[in-house]
Amino acid sequence: MASCSINDEDALSGQRRSGETLADGVVILLALIVVQRLIGFVRSMLYCRWLTPEQLGQWDVAFGFLMLAAPLSVLAISSAFGRYTEHYRQQGHLRTFIRRTALLVTLLSAVAAAAVYAGRDLLAETLFNDPEQAGLAVPLAFALVTVIVFNYLTDLFTGLRSARMIAVLQLVNSVAFAGLSGLLMCGAGATVANAVRAYALACLVSLLVAMGPLRRCWGESPAGEQPLGVGPFWSKLLSFAAWVWVGSLLSNLFGIADRYLILHCSLFTPEEAAAQVGQYHASRIVPLLLVSVAGLLATIATPHLTQDWEQGRHDRVQQRLNLLLKLVGLGMAAGGLFVLWAAPLLFEVAFRGKFPQGQAILPWTLTYCIWFSMALVAQNYLWCHERARLASLALAAGLVVNVGLNLALMPHLGLFGAVLATTIANLVVLVLICAMNRGLGFHMHRGVWLMLTLPVGYWLGPWPALLSLLVLLLAAVRTDCLFDSEEKQLIQDKIAEYWLRGRELLSWPGIKA
């Protein structure tokens, strides 16, 4: 098997010319993500303090709608950037690529915003089970456009392998969202409409920040010597994006199905159902931060893995993906354990004891969020194979399981039944993606399988979960059950490299570090 050393000059010379290496991208992302997620957590905590459980549930549904409708409205065009930006860049057609996709996305986003406003009564009944919420249509329509633009820019810089810009955009978005939320909610009232407006304006601020780097990228992109045919261009892009679109639709439906069923199919009144969704939202605040980190890492990895794939280094793709799965799993497990220990402080102090049911289901939301995070990373192998449709099939199966089990369990177990159903559905998705990867030749290291079982310890409490993690870490140091010798050496080398870089950055002028 080929070496996965990050210092291989032949493997990475192209990356150094046109973007960061995968390791540098991950480090850059993690360096800023701590601040960004801390800001996001503070904002979420304030939402839990400012809003009633019913309002918090309505905000959860509104935000879920934006996450679902944004890629759905524009055919998930920008989701293909990670796979094809480098392809068109090497051909000298990056300007054409950006121009054509931007034009189509602009047109489709305008149509989507008009549809949201025109169907405001139906939207209120469908989303909130409450016709009185039709007034949210205007801020939702505006927010939908800005979210689409933000997604487009993030996906474009992902394809360009510019982790710095992705991290900056995410950070600016979080800071602006938190600041605007405080201004609007404290100045104009703590309402769901103001929360939606704050998020829309935050995405607009991110757009303004991205304009300068985007212009430089445009100016540095040479024009291709041969014109790029319209038919072949859209055929390649849309055939890939179509299955990603299906996957995005299924992923977002999968993510909101349980809360939607609580609102529409439970035995609660509309007000009680919204309050239950608010309890659920409180339990998912920190676990979803873990998912967002894993999703960003998976997105950053895609163009690097596909570059190796395009150059025929398939063994290298397997090695890098196995290592990434182990590191992500280990980080998620440690983060989840910390959340378990901090839960009393979080729910009883920060949230003022308003969400006791959310605290009770926290171990289960942590488990399924970690499993979903691992699935996001693992599906990169399907993307390298251009088999995005297989990931969509896995999500479709998980969605069927989720809806079926929710309908069966929720009438008897209430909110816990919805969480249990979602946990089982996420496990189904993860197992199916792993099985599909194996069918395409991906050999998953036994250390990855160990990481997949670790979150089950959360169900037993913080102490058993801590013990299982410590046993695994001890075994990882003394044996090759988690990391093999080559991976251990690679990790040590990269730690030493970044330690030296940090010392150089922190050293005073004239003083030798």
Disulfide bonds with the S-S distance in Angstrom:
none
